[in-house]
Amino acid sequence: MELGISVYQLENTSILRVVGSVSEEEVYRFSRAIRDLVQKGANRVAIDISQIEYMESHALGIMVSHFLTLQRQGRELFLINSNNDPSFYMTRLLESTRLNEMIRIVNPSSQR
C-alpha cells in the first residue's frame, strides 16, 4: 500500500497522520514530514500510527531521534493509536522494541 501522509492542527498539537507502509522507499517522505513540523516550531507533535501497515526500522530510528530532539528542547512528540487490536502491527512493533515504554502512546477512543 502506498504511503499517505497528511498534517492537521488540533488545538496546540500538530498531528501527522500516516496511512500505509513506511517502506525503505518512503522513509525520506516520513522523515521530511516530521522535520517540517519540528522546524516550523511545533511544540507538540503527534504521529497517528493507527493505520500504519509496516514501518521500516530506519523510520523507527527517525521517530526516536525526533522524539529525543524535541524532548531536549522542552517540546513533545507522542503517538496516537486508536487501533485497539492487540495484534495490530504497530502495537506489536512498539512493544517488541520497548519503544512503548519510551514514547507516550495515546488512544483517543479509550479516553472518552
N, CA, C and O of each residue as an XYZ file, in Angstrom:
448
protein
N       0.843     -1.187      0.000
C       0.000      0.000      0.000
C       0.883      1.243      0.000
O       1.865      1.328      0.737
N       0.520      2.185     -0.825
C       1.246      3.444     -0.918
C       1.117      4.224      0.383
O       0.116      4.110      1.090
N       2.122      5.005      0.687
C       2.139      5.789      1.917
C       1.344      7.080      1.744
O       1.547      7.825      0.786
N       0.445      7.327      2.676
C      -0.300      8.575      2.708
C       0.091      9.357      3.951
O       0.097      8.815      5.057
N       0.414     10.614      3.772
C       0.793     11.481      4.896
C      -0.021     12.758      4.807
O      -0.082     13.407      3.763
N      -0.645     13.102      5.925
C      -1.355     14.379      5.986
C      -1.068     15.008      7.342
O      -0.763     14.318      8.315
N      -1.170     16.316      7.384
C      -0.898     17.058      8.612
C      -2.090     17.940      8.909
O      -2.637     18.590      8.018
N      -2.485     17.956     10.165
C      -3.522     18.885     10.583
C      -3.249     19.345     11.998
O      -2.465     18.739     12.728
N      -3.896     20.405     12.364
C      -3.712     21.029     13.666
C      -4.958     20.793     14.509
O      -6.076     20.980     14.029
N      -4.777     20.389     15.743
C      -5.866     20.238     16.692
C      -5.438     20.948     17.963
O      -4.579     20.476     18.709
N      -6.063     22.101     18.189
C      -5.684     22.970     19.305
C      -4.191     23.269     19.202
O      -3.757     23.839     18.201
N      -3.389     22.902     20.208
C      -1.963     23.247     20.173
C      -1.079     22.077     19.738
O       0.117     22.063     20.028
N      -1.660     21.103     19.049
C      -0.919     19.919     18.626
C      -0.945     19.784     17.102
O      -2.001     19.845     16.471
N       0.243     19.601     16.535
C       0.356     19.303     15.108
C       0.323     17.792     14.963
O       1.139     17.086     15.555
N      -0.626     17.296     14.173
C      -0.815     15.853     14.040
C      -0.413     15.409     12.636
O      -0.890     15.932     11.629
N       0.479     14.429     12.613
C       0.928     13.823     11.373
C       0.224     12.480     11.253
O       0.501     11.557     12.018
N      -0.685     12.373     10.292
C      -1.440     11.131     10.095
C      -0.747     10.333      9.004
O      -0.542     10.821      7.893
N      -0.390      9.098      9.338
C       0.352      8.236      8.420
C      -0.498      7.003      8.119
O      -0.964      6.317      9.028
N      -0.691      6.736      6.828
C      -1.511      5.598      6.386
C      -0.701      4.774      5.391
O      -0.139      5.307      4.434
N      -0.652      3.461      5.633
C       0.034      2.575      4.699
C       1.354      2.080      5.234
O       1.494      1.831      6.431
N       2.330      1.936      4.346
C       3.629      1.362      4.688
C       4.733      2.399      4.601
O       4.881      3.092      3.594
N       5.504      2.493      5.675
C       6.680      3.364      5.672
C       7.856      2.454      5.295
O       8.645      2.030      6.139
N       7.934      2.177      3.995
C       8.959      1.284      3.459
C      10.260      2.059      3.260
O      10.320      3.270      3.467
N      11.282      1.339      2.859
C      12.576      1.963      2.620
C      12.460      3.119      1.622
O      13.130      4.142      1.766
N      11.612      2.949      0.618
C      11.435      3.990     -0.402
C      10.711      5.224      0.150
O      10.836      6.319     -0.399
N       9.961      5.042      1.230
C       9.145      6.139      1.766
C       9.717      6.778      3.032
O       9.140      7.730      3.559
N      10.843      6.265      3.521
C      11.421      6.780      4.765
C      11.714      8.274      4.662
O      11.472      9.023      5.609
N      12.234      8.710      3.515
C      12.571     10.125      3.360
C      11.333     11.011      3.491
O      11.383     12.047      4.155
N      10.230     10.617      2.870
C       8.988     11.409      2.981
C       8.520     11.480      4.427
O       8.117     12.542      4.903
N       8.572     10.361      5.116
C       8.178     10.307      6.527
C       9.060     11.229      7.363
O       8.566     12.025      8.161
N      10.356     11.110      7.170
C      11.308     11.936      7.911
C      11.101     13.421      7.627
O      11.101     14.248      8.539
N      10.926     13.739      6.365
C      10.732     15.140      5.946
C       9.467     15.733      6.574
O       9.468     16.894      6.985
N       8.409     14.958      6.649
C       7.145     15.437      7.227
C       7.331     15.786      8.709
O       6.838     16.812      9.177
N       8.041     14.929      9.437
C       8.287     15.221     10.855
C       9.209     16.428     10.977
O       8.949     17.340     11.761
N      10.284     16.428     10.197
C      11.253     17.534     10.259
C      10.594     18.870      9.954
O      10.916     19.874     10.590
N       9.682     18.900      8.998
C       8.983     20.154      8.671
C       8.211     20.688      9.876
O       8.227     21.889     10.144
N       7.539     19.798     10.600
C       6.791     20.232     11.788
C       7.735     20.744     12.870
O       7.458     21.750     13.523
N       8.842     20.047     13.054
C       9.823     20.453     14.066
C      10.416     21.813     13.705
O      10.528     22.688     14.563
N      10.794     21.994     12.447
C      11.390     23.256     12.005
C      10.407     24.423     12.049
O      10.818     25.571     12.217
N       9.132     24.144     11.902
C       8.119     25.201     11.992
C       7.859     25.598     13.430
O       7.087     26.522     13.685
N       8.495     24.911     14.382
C       8.389     25.286     15.783
C       7.232     24.651     16.543
O       6.851     25.148     17.602
N       6.670     23.571     16.028
C       5.568     22.916     16.729
C       6.041     22.461     18.112
O       7.055     21.775     18.238
N       5.296     22.851     19.136
C       5.651     22.448     20.499
C       5.169     21.043     20.831
O       5.777     20.343     21.641
N       4.081     20.640     20.204
C       3.530     19.293     20.416
C       3.306     18.655     19.060
O       2.549     19.167     18.236
N       3.972     17.533     18.835
C       3.834     16.794     17.587
C       3.289     15.408     17.921
O       3.845     14.696     18.757
N       2.205     15.040     17.265
C       1.630     13.706     17.435
C       1.694     12.987     16.096
O       1.366     13.559     15.056
N       2.112     11.746     16.129
C       2.117     10.923     14.928
C       1.019      9.883     15.098
O       1.070      9.050     16.003
N       0.028      9.942     14.217
C      -1.077      8.985     14.258
C      -0.636      7.723     13.524
O      -0.520      7.708     12.298
N      -0.392      6.669     14.296
C       0.115      5.409     13.752
C      -0.993      4.381     13.544
O      -0.713      3.236     13.189
N      -2.227      4.770     13.758
C      -3.368      3.846     13.768
C      -3.569      3.071     12.479
O      -4.188      2.007     12.485
N      -3.048      3.595     11.363
C      -3.278      2.942     10.076
C      -1.982      2.597      9.350
O      -1.958      2.470      8.126
N      -0.909      2.449     10.117
C       0.358      2.038      9.514
C       0.370      0.519      9.408
O       0.111     -0.185     10.384
N       0.671      0.027      8.217
C       0.708     -1.412      7.979
C       2.106     -1.991      8.146
O       2.258     -3.171      8.465
N       3.125     -1.167      7.932
C       4.512     -1.606      8.036
C       5.371     -0.372      8.260
O       5.092      0.698      7.721
N       6.436     -0.534      9.072
C       7.371      0.569      9.273
C       8.791      0.029      9.253
O       9.157     -0.818     10.068
N       9.573      0.520      8.328
C      10.986      0.196      8.190
C      11.715      0.599      9.478
O      11.371      1.605     10.100
N      12.717     -0.183      9.873
C      13.449      0.105     11.112
C      14.100      1.479     11.083
O      14.216      2.136     12.118
N      14.521      1.914      9.914
C      15.114      3.248      9.789
C      14.097      4.331     10.161
O      14.453      5.340     10.769
N      12.845      4.118      9.799
C      11.787      5.072     10.149
C      11.564      5.108     11.654
O      11.300      6.170     12.217
N      11.669      3.958     12.307
C      11.572      3.923     13.771
C      12.684      4.768     14.381
O      12.449      5.545     15.306
N      13.885      4.612     13.859
C      15.020      5.390     14.346
C      14.823      6.880     14.162
O      15.191      7.672     15.030
N      14.248      7.264     13.044
C      13.968      8.681     12.778
C      12.958      9.215     13.786
O      13.102     10.324     14.300
N      11.944      8.419     14.059
C      10.920      8.823     15.029
C      11.548      9.023     16.415
O      11.253     10.006     17.095
N      12.405      8.099     16.826
C      13.074      8.202     18.122
C      13.998      9.420     18.149
O      14.046     10.140     19.146
N      14.716      9.646     17.082
C      15.618     10.795     17.012
C      14.858     12.110     17.195
O      15.290     12.983     17.948
N      13.728     12.246     16.503
C      12.918     13.463     16.647
C      12.313     13.558     18.048
O      12.217     14.650     18.609
N      11.909     12.425     18.610
C      11.397     12.406     19.976
C      12.439     12.965     20.937
O      12.129     13.823     21.763
N      13.671     12.481     20.831
C      14.742     12.928     21.728
C      15.098     14.394     21.509
O      15.328     15.132     22.468
N      15.142     14.815     20.249
C      15.435     16.224     19.944
C      14.388     17.137     20.564
O      14.728     18.119     21.223
N      13.122     16.818     20.355
C      12.044     17.645     20.913
C      12.070     17.621     22.438
O      11.850     18.651     23.075
N      12.335     16.469     23.023
C      12.375     16.347     24.481
C      13.472     17.256     25.061
O      13.254     17.936     26.064
N      14.641     17.261     24.426
C      15.744     18.123     24.890
C      15.375     19.602     24.812
O      15.882     20.417     25.583
N      14.499     19.938     23.885
C      14.096     21.339     23.689
C      12.865     21.701     24.508
O      12.347     22.810     24.383
N      12.390     20.786     25.341
C      11.201     21.043     26.146
C       9.913     20.953     25.348
O       8.871     21.446     25.777
N       9.988     20.323     24.191
C       8.808     20.103     23.365
C       8.438     18.634     23.442
O       9.106     17.866     24.133
N       7.382     18.230     22.744
C       6.859     16.877     22.923
C       6.523     16.218     21.597
O       5.973     16.846     20.693
N       6.864     14.941     21.499
C       6.409     14.094     20.411
C       5.764     12.878     21.062
O       6.357     12.238     21.930
N       4.548     12.566     20.635
C       3.876     11.376     21.139
C       3.132     10.709     19.993
O       3.011     11.273     18.905
N       2.640      9.512     20.245
C       1.962      8.729     19.218
C       0.485      8.606     19.532
O       0.081      8.581     20.694
N      -0.314      8.532     18.480
C      -1.748      8.277     18.619
C      -2.014      6.914     17.993
O      -1.658      6.667     16.841
N      -2.644      6.032     18.768
C      -3.007      4.717     18.248
C      -4.432      4.404     18.675
O      -4.669      4.012     19.818
N      -5.372      4.573     17.773
C      -6.769      4.271     18.070
C      -7.143      2.849     17.657
O      -8.310      2.464     17.735
N      -6.156      2.072     17.217
C      -6.398      0.690     16.838
C      -6.300     -0.177     18.095
O      -5.209     -0.355     18.636
N      -7.413     -0.712     18.560
C      -7.464     -1.478     19.805
C      -7.114     -2.952     19.656
O      -7.121     -3.688     20.643
N      -6.812     -3.387     18.456
C      -6.468     -4.790     18.218
C      -5.055     -5.057     18.753
O      -4.095     -4.458     18.269
N      -4.915     -5.953     19.749
C      -3.580     -6.216     20.313
C      -2.613     -6.849     19.318
O      -1.402     -6.831     19.540
N      -3.130     -7.409     18.226
C      -2.246     -7.991     17.217
C      -1.895     -6.981     16.116
O      -1.209     -7.331     15.155
N      -2.360     -5.733     16.250
C      -2.061     -4.683     15.277
C      -0.544     -4.545     15.135
O       0.181     -4.526     16.130
N      -0.077     -4.449     13.904
C       1.353     -4.419     13.596
C       2.121     -3.414     14.453
O       3.127     -3.776     15.063
N       1.670     -2.163     14.510
C       2.428     -1.132     15.229
C       2.429     -1.385     16.734
O       3.417     -1.087     17.405
N       1.354     -1.921     17.269
C       1.324     -2.252     18.699
C       2.395     -3.292     18.994
O       3.175     -3.143     19.935
N       2.428     -4.333     18.192
C       3.430     -5.390     18.380
C       4.847     -4.863     18.183
O       5.750     -5.218     18.940
N       5.049     -4.024     17.180
C       6.370     -3.470     16.888
C       6.869     -2.607     18.047
O       8.010     -2.749     18.485
N       6.020     -1.726     18.533
C       6.427     -0.843     19.631
C       6.679     -1.623     20.913
O       7.581     -1.281     21.679
N       5.896     -2.662     21.154
C       6.114     -3.486     22.343
C       7.401     -4.308     22.221
O       8.156     -4.424     23.187
N       7.648     -4.871     21.052
C       8.841     -5.718     20.889
C      10.129     -4.898     20.954
O      11.166     -5.420     21.363
N      10.083     -3.639     20.564
C      11.258     -2.766     20.630
C      11.301     -1.974     21.942
O      12.259     -1.252     22.218
N      10.254     -2.126     22.730
C      10.084     -1.432     24.016
C       9.977      0.088     23.858
O      10.149      0.832     24.824
N       9.696      0.534     22.651
C       9.504      1.971     22.443
C       8.223      2.458     23.097
O       8.075      3.651     23.362
N       7.298      1.546     23.359
C       6.073      1.924     24.062
C       6.376      2.364     25.491
O       5.541      3.009     26.125
N       7.547      2.029     26.002
C       7.959      2.463     27.330
C       8.676      3.812     27.292
O       8.872      4.452     28.325
N       9.058      4.226     26.107
C       9.804      5.476     25.938
C       8.903      6.609     25.447
O       8.895      7.705     26.005
N       8.153      6.319     24.402
C       7.307      7.338     23.768
C       5.865      7.128     24.214
O       5.330      6.022     24.142
N       5.257      8.198     24.671
C       3.864      8.119     25.133
C       2.936      7.801     23.958
O       3.057      8.373     22.874
N       2.006      6.871     24.206
C       1.029      6.480     23.192
C      -0.360      6.783     23.740
O      -0.724      6.344     24.831
N      -1.124      7.537     22.966
C      -2.458      7.958     23.368
C      -3.481      7.214     22.517
O      -3.312      7.082     21.305
N      -4.535      6.732     23.153
C      -5.640      6.113     22.432
C      -6.883      6.971     22.681
O      -7.523      6.846     23.725
N      -7.227      7.843     21.723
C      -8.357      8.759     21.923
C      -9.673      8.056     22.186
O     -10.519      8.591     22.901
N      -9.871      6.850     21.616
C     -11.148      6.166     21.811
C     -11.302      5.629     23.229
O     -12.424      5.394     23.676
N     -10.199      5.432     23.941
C     -10.298      4.931     25.313
C     -10.344      6.070     26.324
O     -10.443      5.815     27.524
N     -10.275      7.317     25.871
C     -10.271      8.460     26.782
C     -11.636      9.118     26.908
O     -11.750     10.217     27.452
N     -12.651      8.463     26.419
C     -13.989      9.062     26.463
C     -14.719      8.669     27.688
O     -15.861      9.084     27.886
